[in-house]
Amino acid sequence: MLKTDVLIIGSGISGLFFAMKTAKQRPDLSLVIMAKETAKNTNTRLAQGGIAVVTDHNSDSFKQHIKDTIEAGGGHCDPEIVKMVVQQAPDRLKELLEIGTEFDKNKEGKWDLGLEGGHSQNRILHHKDNSGLEIEQKLLKIIKQLPNVELWENHQVIDLNTETKKDKTTCSGAFFYDKKYNRIKYIRARTIVLCTGGCGQLFENTTNPRIATGDGIAMAARAGAEIEDMQYIQFHPTALHSSTENPLFLISEAVRGFGAHIVNQDQKRFLFKYDTRGELATRDIISQAIFKELQFSDQEHMYLDCRHLDYEAFTYHFPAITAFCNQKGINQKKDLIPIVPAAHYQCGGIKVNQNGRTAIKNLYAIGECARTGLHGKNRLASNSLLEALVFAHQASEDINKTIAGFTFSSKILIPKFPKTEQSNDYHAFDILKKELQILVTSFYTSENRNPVLTEEKIKKLHETAISTINPNEITIPFIEFSNMTATALLIIEQCKKQNSLSAQIQN
C-alpha cells in the first residue's frame, strides 16, 4: 500500500515552496507532490505582475502596504493576518533570492519596483512580465534535487479519506487517478496539504488554466472542512478578448501602472467616472466599470490603449505580452488592444488559521484554495504570490513541530473501481461545462441575481451528468464536473447568506 509522510496536492508556488522548505528542514520525512497534469501547468506560471514586498523603508512602509491591502479588501480582511504576511515578505523574498530567483533591477542596480492598481507606492518586484514562471522554474529545479521529494505528474486526486473517532475527524489519505496506467489508487499520509488553486473555469471568461475546476474546495467540503467567502471572485479587468480561447491571455496589471489607458469604442477614457484613481483603481472597481460600459454600449469589449507609451521601453518591460499581441496581429504601437474582464482569483475558499490548518485534523490548505483572511472581498494586486510563500512557510513550520504526533492510519483501503471507464463521451461533459459556465457567469455578473433559480439549474446539470454515466463505473470527466457543480453551489449558497445578512443589517 502506498504511503508518504506528507502528501502535497498541487504544484503551484505554495506547494513547491512548502515542499522545498519542509524537505530541507526534515530530511527524515518523505514528501509526494501530486500534479493533476504536468507540474508546470499552474496559475503560478501565468502570474505576470510579480510579488508585493516593502523593500524601501524611506519611501514605503509596512503600514502603507497593510493599509492598501485592507482598503482593497473592502475592510473584510483579518488585520492580524495582513500584518503577518506583509511583515514576513522580506524574509520570504530573501529565500527566493537564495535559490537564484531573479527580479529586474534599474541602471543603478536597485530593484525596478512596479506600481499596480490599489498600491500607494511602487513595491512590486518582477521578472519582466514572467514573474510567476521565473519563480516556478527555480523552485522546480530545487525540488528535483531533493532526495526525499517525489513529484508525481498526471495524477489526479479524486477524493480525501477521513476517519472519525469521538467526534474528531482526521484526514488519513487520498484516492487518486494514475493517468499513465489508467488506475485508481489510494495513498496513506500522515498529513495532507491542499494547494489546488482556484475555480476560474466556472466562468465563461477566465485567465485560469483548464485544470482550475475547484477540486480542492469540493474535496475539502466533502471531508467536512469549513468553506468561507466563496462569493468573492476577483475579475481581472484586462484579459485579451477572444470568443474562442480558454483561458484568455492576461494583460498584466503592471501595464496600467506603466501608463496604459482603458478606453471605449470612441477611444475615450471613462474610468474617472467611477473612481478618481482611474486606471490605478483596484481590480474590482475597474472590472465593474467595464461591465457597466459594456452593458450601456452593447459592445463585446473595451480597449487598452498603449499607443502613447515609449514603445521600446514597453517591449523591454513586457516582452511576453508584446510577443503574444504580435502573434494575434496586434501592434500596441498603433493598435488598440481589445480587453474584457475575466475571472481571475478566488478570494475565499477553505477556511484556515494562521498556519494553514483546516478544521480537519492532519489537513492543511495553502495558496489560492485557502481562505486565509488576507484578501477580504478583493485581492490587492501581487499579494497572491506573497500569500502563497508566507502560508507555505507557516504550514511548514507548524507541521515540523506537530507531525511527530501524526500517525499513519492502520486501515488498508482498496478503491471500489480500480480502473476508470475511458469510453465515456467527453464531448457531453464539455457541453455541460459550457452550460454551467454560462449559468455561473450570468449569475455573478448580473445586478438582478436569482440564486434560487440558478441553484436549481445547477443541480439539474449535475443530475444530467449522473445520467450519462454507468453507476458501476467511475469517469474522470464526471469527477471533475461534479467538483465544478459542488463549488458553484457553494458560491451560490454563500451569496444567499451574504444577501440575507445585508437585509438584516438594513432592517
C-alpha positions in Angstrom: 0.0 0.0 0.0 1.3 3.4 -1.0 2.2 5.9 1.8 4.0 9.1 2.4 4.6 11.3 5.4 3.3 14.4 3.6 1.1 14.5 0.6 1.0 17.8 -1.3 -1.8 18.1 -3.8 -0.9 20.7 -6.4 2.3 22.0 -7.9 2.0 25.8 -7.8 4.1 28.2 -5.8 2.6 27.3 -2.5 3.0 23.6 -2.9 6.6 23.8 -4.3 7.8 26.3 -1.7 6.2 24.3 1.1 7.9 21.1 -0.2 11.3 22.8 -0.5 11.3 24.2 3.0 9.9 21.0 4.6 12.2 18.6 2.8 15.3 20.7 3.6 14.3 21.0 7.3 13.2 17.4 7.7 15.2 15.1 5.5 13.7 12.2 7.6 10.3 12.8 6.1 9.0 11.6 2.7 7.0 14.0 0.6 4.9 13.4 -2.5 3.7 16.2 -4.8 0.8 15.2 -6.9 0.1 17.3 -10.0 -3.1 17.0 -11.9 -1.3 17.4 -15.2 2.3 18.4 -15.8 3.9 20.2 -12.8 4.3 23.4 -14.7 0.6 23.7 -15.7 -0.5 26.0 -12.9 -1.7 29.6 -12.2 1.7 30.4 -10.9 3.3 30.0 -14.3 0.8 32.5 -15.7 1.4 35.2 -13.0 2.9 38.2 -14.8 3.0 41.1 -12.4 5.2 40.0 -9.5 5.3 39.9 -5.8 4.5 42.9 -3.5 7.2 43.5 -0.9 8.2 46.6 1.0 12.0 46.9 0.3 12.5 50.7 0.6 11.5 52.0 4.0 12.4 55.6 3.1 9.5 55.9 0.6 7.4 52.9 1.7 6.4 51.1 4.9 4.7 48.0 6.2 2.0 50.3 7.5 1.2 51.6 4.0 1.2 48.1 2.5 -1.1 46.9 5.2 -3.4 49.9 4.7 -3.5 49.3 0.9 -4.3 45.6 1.4 -7.2 46.2 3.8 -8.7 49.0 1.6 -8.5 46.8 -1.5 -10.3 44.0 0.5 -13.2 46.3 1.4 -12.4 46.1 5.1 -13.2 42.4 5.2 -9.5 41.3 5.8 -8.2 40.0 9.0 -5.8 42.8 10.2 -3.5 40.4 12.1 -3.1 38.1 9.1 -2.4 41.1 6.8 0.2 42.3 9.3 1.8 38.9 9.5 2.0 38.5 5.7 3.3 42.0 5.0 5.9 41.9 7.7 7.2 38.4 6.6 7.6 39.5 3.0 11.2 40.5 3.1 12.3 37.1 4.7 10.3 35.1 2.1 11.9 37.3 -0.7 15.3 36.5 0.7 14.6 32.8 0.5 13.6 33.2 -3.2 16.8 35.1 -3.9 18.9 32.4 -2.2 17.7 29.8 -4.7 18.6 32.0 -7.6 15.3 33.7 -8.4 16.0 36.9 -10.4 14.0 40.1 -10.3 14.6 43.2 -12.5 16.9 46.0 -11.4 17.3 49.5 -12.8 20.5 51.1 -14.1 21.6 52.0 -10.6 21.4 48.3 -9.6 18.3 48.8 -7.3 15.1 47.0 -7.6 13.0 48.1 -10.6 9.8 48.3 -8.5 6.5 48.3 -10.4 3.3 50.1 -9.5 -0.1 48.4 -9.7 -3.7 49.2 -9.0 -4.5 49.8 -5.3 -0.9 50.3 -4.3 0.1 53.7 -2.9 3.8 53.0 -3.7 6.0 51.3 -6.2 6.6 48.0 -4.4 6.2 45.2 -7.0 9.3 43.1 -7.7 9.0 41.4 -11.1 10.9 39.5 -13.7 9.8 41.3 -16.9 6.2 40.1 -17.3 7.1 36.4 -16.5 7.5 36.7 -12.7 5.5 33.5 -11.9 7.4 31.5 -14.5 10.7 32.6 -13.1 9.8 31.6 -9.6 8.2 28.3 -10.7 11.3 27.3 -12.7 13.7 28.0 -9.8 11.5 26.0 -7.4 11.1 23.0 -9.7 14.8 22.9 -10.2 15.4 22.7 -6.4 12.6 20.2 -5.9 14.0 17.7 -8.4 17.3 17.8 -6.5 15.8 16.9 -3.1 16.1 13.1 -2.4 13.0 12.9 -0.1 10.6 14.6 -2.5 8.8 12.7 -5.3 6.9 14.6 -8.0 4.1 12.6 -9.5 2.7 14.3 -12.6 -0.6 13.4 -14.3 -2.0 12.1 -11.0 -5.5 13.5 -10.3 -6.7 13.3 -6.7 -10.3 12.2 -6.7 -11.2 12.4 -3.0 -9.8 12.6 0.5 -10.3 9.8 3.0 -11.3 10.7 6.6 -11.9 8.8 9.8 -14.0 10.0 12.7 -13.4 8.9 16.3 -15.0 10.6 19.3 -16.5 13.3 17.1 -13.0 14.2 15.8 -12.4 13.9 12.1 -8.9 13.1 10.8 -7.7 13.1 7.2 -5.8 9.9 6.6 -5.2 9.6 2.8 -6.4 10.2 -0.7 -7.8 8.3 -3.7 -6.2 9.3 -7.0 -6.1 8.5 -10.6 -2.9 7.5 -12.2 -3.4 8.7 -15.8 -0.4 6.7 -17.3 -1.7 3.3 -16.1 -5.4 4.2 -16.0 -5.7 3.1 -12.4 -7.4 4.4 -9.3 -5.1 4.1 -6.3 -5.0 5.0 -2.7 -2.2 6.6 -0.7 -2.0 6.9 3.1 -0.4 10.1 4.6 0.4 11.5 8.0 -0.7 14.9 6.8 -2.1 16.3 3.6 -1.6 19.8 2.2 -4.1 21.1 -0.4 -2.5 23.5 -2.9 -5.1 23.0 -5.6 -5.6 26.6 -6.8 -9.0 28.2 -7.7 -12.1 27.7 -9.7 -11.8 30.1 -12.6 -13.1 27.6 -15.1 -16.6 28.1 -13.7 -16.8 31.2 -15.7 -17.1 31.8 -19.5 -14.1 34.2 -19.5 -11.2 33.3 -17.2 -7.4 33.7 -17.1 -7.2 30.4 -15.2 -5.9 27.2 -16.9 -8.4 24.4 -17.7 -7.4 22.5 -14.6 -8.7 25.2 -12.3 -12.0 23.5 -11.5 -12.3 23.9 -7.8 -11.2 20.4 -7.0 -9.7 21.2 -3.6 -12.7 23.2 -2.5 -15.1 20.4 -3.3 -12.9 17.7 -1.8 -12.4 19.7 1.4 -16.1 20.5 1.7 -17.0 16.8 1.3 -14.5 16.0 4.1 -16.2 18.4 6.4 -13.8 21.4 6.2 -15.3 24.9 6.6 -15.6 26.9 3.3 -15.9 30.7 3.6 -16.2 33.8 1.3 -16.6 31.9 -1.9 -18.9 34.7 -3.1 -15.8 36.9 -3.6 -14.4 36.1 -7.0 -12.0 38.6 -8.4 -12.2 39.6 -12.1 -9.1 40.9 -13.7 -10.2 43.9 -15.9 -7.7 43.4 -18.7 -7.8 40.0 -20.3 -7.3 39.9 -24.1 -10.7 39.5 -25.6 -11.4 36.3 -27.6 -14.6 34.5 -28.4 -12.8 31.2 -29.0 -10.0 30.8 -26.5 -10.0 29.4 -23.0 -8.2 30.5 -20.9 -7.9 34.1 -22.0 -4.5 35.7 -22.2 -3.8 38.1 -19.2 -2.5 41.6 -19.8 -0.8 42.4 -16.6 -1.9 45.0 -14.0 1.6 46.4 -14.4 0.8 47.6 -17.9 -1.7 50.1 -16.4 0.9 51.0 -13.8 3.2 51.7 -16.7 0.7 54.3 -18.0 -1.7 52.5 -20.3 -5.3 53.8 -20.6 -8.6 52.0 -20.8 -10.9 53.5 -23.4 -14.3 52.8 -25.0 -15.2 52.3 -28.7 -14.9 56.1 -29.1 -11.4 56.0 -27.8 -12.4 57.9 -24.7 -11.2 57.2 -21.2 -14.1 56.6 -18.8 -12.8 55.2 -15.5 -12.6 58.5 -13.8 -16.4 58.5 -13.7 -16.2 55.6 -11.3 -13.0 56.3 -9.3 -10.6 59.3 -9.0 -7.7 56.9 -9.4 -8.7 56.0 -12.9 -6.6 53.1 -14.3 -4.9 52.7 -10.9 -8.1 51.9 -9.0 -8.4 48.3 -7.7 -9.4 45.4 -9.9 -13.0 45.1 -8.6 -13.7 48.8 -9.3 -12.3 48.7 -12.8 -13.9 45.4 -13.7 -17.3 46.7 -12.6 -16.8 49.9 -14.5 -16.0 48.0 -17.7 -19.0 45.7 -17.2 -21.3 48.7 -16.9 -19.8 50.3 -20.0 -20.3 47.1 -22.0 -23.9 47.0 -20.9 -24.5 50.6 -21.8 -22.8 50.4 -25.2 -23.9 46.8 -26.1 -20.2 46.1 -27.1 -18.3 42.9 -26.6 -15.2 44.5 -25.3 -13.4 47.7 -24.3 -9.8 48.6 -25.2 -6.4 49.1 -23.6 -4.5 52.0 -25.2 -0.7 51.7 -25.1 0.0 53.9 -28.2 1.2 56.9 -26.3 3.8 54.8 -24.3 7.5 54.5 -25.2 7.4 51.5 -27.5 11.0 50.3 -26.8 10.5 50.6 -23.0 7.2 48.8 -23.2 8.6 45.9 -25.2 11.6 45.7 -22.8 9.3 45.5 -19.7 6.6 43.4 -21.3 8.2 41.0 -23.8 5.7 38.2 -23.3 2.7 40.5 -23.7 4.3 42.1 -26.8 5.0 38.8 -28.4 1.5 37.4 -27.8 -0.2 40.6 -29.1 2.0 40.5 -32.2 1.1 36.8 -32.7 -2.5 37.9 -32.7 -1.8 40.7 -35.2 -2.0 43.5 -32.7 0.8 46.1 -32.7 0.4 48.1 -29.5 2.4 51.0 -31.1 -0.6 51.7 -33.4 -3.5 49.4 -32.4 -5.9 49.4 -29.5 -5.9 46.1 -27.6 -9.4 44.6 -27.1 -10.0 43.7 -23.4 -12.7 42.1 -21.3 -12.9 41.4 -17.5 -12.2 37.7 -16.7 -12.5 35.6 -13.6 -9.0 35.6 -12.2 -8.7 34.9 -8.5 -10.8 33.1 -5.8 -10.5 35.3 -2.7 -12.4 32.9 -0.4 -12.0 29.1 0.0 -11.1 26.6 2.6 -11.0 28.3 6.0 -7.6 28.0 7.6 -5.8 29.5 10.6 -2.6 31.5 10.5 -0.7 28.2 10.0 -2.8 26.9 7.1 -4.7 24.4 9.3 -8.2 23.5 8.4 -10.9 22.3 10.8 -10.0 18.7 9.8 -7.0 17.2 11.7 -4.0 16.5 9.5 -5.4 18.6 6.6 -3.9 21.9 5.6 -4.7 24.3 2.7 -2.5 27.0 1.3 -2.4 29.1 -1.8 -5.5 30.2 -3.8 -7.7 27.4 -2.5 -7.4 28.7 1.1 -9.4 31.4 2.8 -6.6 32.9 5.0 -8.2 36.3 5.8 -5.6 38.3 3.7 -7.7 39.3 0.7 -11.2 40.1 2.1 -13.6 40.9 -0.7 -10.9 41.7 -3.3 -7.2 40.8 -3.6 -4.7 43.6 -3.8 -2.6 43.1 -7.0 0.6 41.0 -6.5 -0.4 39.9 -3.0 -1.2 36.3 -4.2 2.4 35.0 -4.7 3.3 36.7 -1.4 0.4 35.0 0.5 1.4 31.6 -1.0 5.0 32.0 0.2 4.1 33.1 3.7 1.5 30.4 4.3 3.7 27.7 2.8 6.3 28.9 5.4 3.7 28.9 8.2 2.4 25.4 7.4 5.9 24.0 7.0 6.9 25.3 10.5 3.7 24.1 12.0 3.9 20.6 10.5 7.6 20.3 11.5 6.6 20.9 15.1 3.5 18.7 15.2 4.0 15.8 12.7 5.5 13.6 15.4 2.0 13.3 16.8 0.5 12.3 13.4 0.5 8.5 12.7 -0.5 6.6 9.6 -4.0 5.1 9.6 -4.0 1.3 10.1 -6.8 0.9 7.6 -5.9 -0.6 4.2 -8.3 0.7 1.6 -8.9 -0.7 -1.8 -10.6 1.5 -4.4 -14.0 0.3 -5.4 -13.3 1.0 -9.0 -9.7 0.0 -9.7 -9.9 1.3 -13.3 -11.7 4.2 -14.9 -14.1 4.0 -17.8 -12.4 5.5 -20.9 -15.2 5.1 -23.4 -17.5 7.8 -22.0 -18.4 10.8 -24.1 -16.0 13.6 -23.1 -17.8 15.9 -25.5 -21.0 15.5 -23.5 -19.2 16.9 -20.4 -17.8 19.7 -22.4 -21.3 20.7 -23.3 -22.4 20.5 -19.7 -19.4 22.5 -18.6 -20.3 25.3 -21.1 -23.8 25.4 -19.8 -22.5 25.6 -16.2 -20.1 28.5 -17.2 -23.0 30.4 -18.8 -25.1 30.0 -15.6 -22.4 31.0 -13.1 -21.2 33.9 -15.2 -24.7 35.2 -15.7 -25.5 34.9 -12.0 -22.2 36.5 -10.9 -22.3 39.5 -13.3 -26.0 40.3 -13.2 -27.3 43.0 -11.0 -30.6 41.1 -10.7 -29.4 37.8 -9.3 -31.8 34.9 -8.8 -29.9 32.5 -6.5 -32.8 30.0 -6.0 -33.4 29.6 -9.8 -29.7 29.4 -10.6 -29.2 26.8 -7.8 -32.0 24.6 -9.3 -30.5 24.8 -12.8 -27.0 23.8 -11.5 -28.5 20.8 -9.7 -30.3 19.8 -12.8 -27.0 19.9 -14.8 -25.5 17.6 -12.1 -28.4 15.2 -12.4 -27.9 15.2 -16.2 -24.2 14.4 -15.7 -25.1 11.5 -13.4 -27.5 10.1 -16.1 -24.7 10.0 -18.7 -22.5 7.5 -16.7 -22.8 3.9 -15.7 -23.3 3.8 -11.9 -20.9 0.8 -11.7 -18.1 2.8 -13.3 -16.0 5.9 -12.5 -15.2 8.5 -15.1 -12.7 11.3 -14.7 -14.8 14.0 -16.6 -17.7 13.2 -14.3 -15.5 13.6 -11.2 -14.2 17.0 -12.4 -17.6 18.2 -13.4 -19.0 17.2 -10.0 -16.3 19.3 -8.3 -17.3 22.2 -10.5 -21.0 21.9 -9.7 -20.2 21.5 -6.0 -18.0 24.6 -6.0 -20.7 26.6 -8.0 -23.3 25.7 -5.4 -21.0 26.8 -2.6 -20.7 30.2 -4.4 -24.5 30.5 -4.7 -25.1 29.4 -1.1 -22.7 32.0 0.3 -24.1 34.7 -1.9 -27.5 33.9 -0.4 -26.1 34.1 3.1 -24.5 37.5 2.3 -27.8 38.8 0.9 -29.6 37.6 4.0 -27.1 39.3 6.3 -27.3 42.5 4.3 -31.0 42.5 4.6 -30.8 42.0 8.3 -28.4 44.9 8.7 -30.5 47.2 6.5 -33.6 46.4 8.6 
